[in-house]
Amino acid sequence: MPNDDAVPPSWRAALAPVLASEPARQLGTFLTAQEAEGKVIYPPRGSRLAALDLTPLDRVKVVILGQDPYHGAGQAHGLSFSVEPGVKVPPSLVNIYKELEADLALPRPNHGNLTGWARQGVLLLNAALTVEDGKPASHQGKGWEAITDAVVAAVAAKAEPCVFMLWGGHARKKAERVAGLGPDSPHLILTAPHPSPLSAHTGWFGSRHFSQANAFLEAHGRGAVDWRV
């Protein structure tokens, strides 16, 4: 991992084994080579582990799994589904906001920055944490998955019940690889189609994941998330 993307303190013990592994070394070599070739990579150095920085392990209540960062200039900043202030709200996030409005009667925000969720314990994690400009999924299979699997496993191992929101087949398959997220899990595992315009009308709308998450968290004494953006 690059020095300016150091693992935040609360995650270091959980991730130490995987960060010393061959996939992590291969990832570092790959990213260094890509940058040496002049490739533009999102998000920029220093923000690739923003999800871990903003949501310490001991504060995680909810995990929302994305696939990889947005691949357009100025969009990705280290949180799944979120974009920097002033950037047009992407279509999937528009659909997330529509479901929030239907589920919790929350007004649709005029921006796409989800930092407020992250600060409350919502881990906005992508499976791969970098992508090349204009090339979606270009950094999948390069080593990030081993690291983000370890992140999910660390949350699954927590004693406090958490909520895993798995939107789309990619997120479900990732969670299935992690011990502790099976049928006997103490956590609430919510699944739905991805909020992308391609699949949102096949079951994403009406899934009511946000109200279900808050009901579960309150029932277990963990406090509801304020989903307003």
Disulfide bonds with the S-S distance in Angstrom:
none
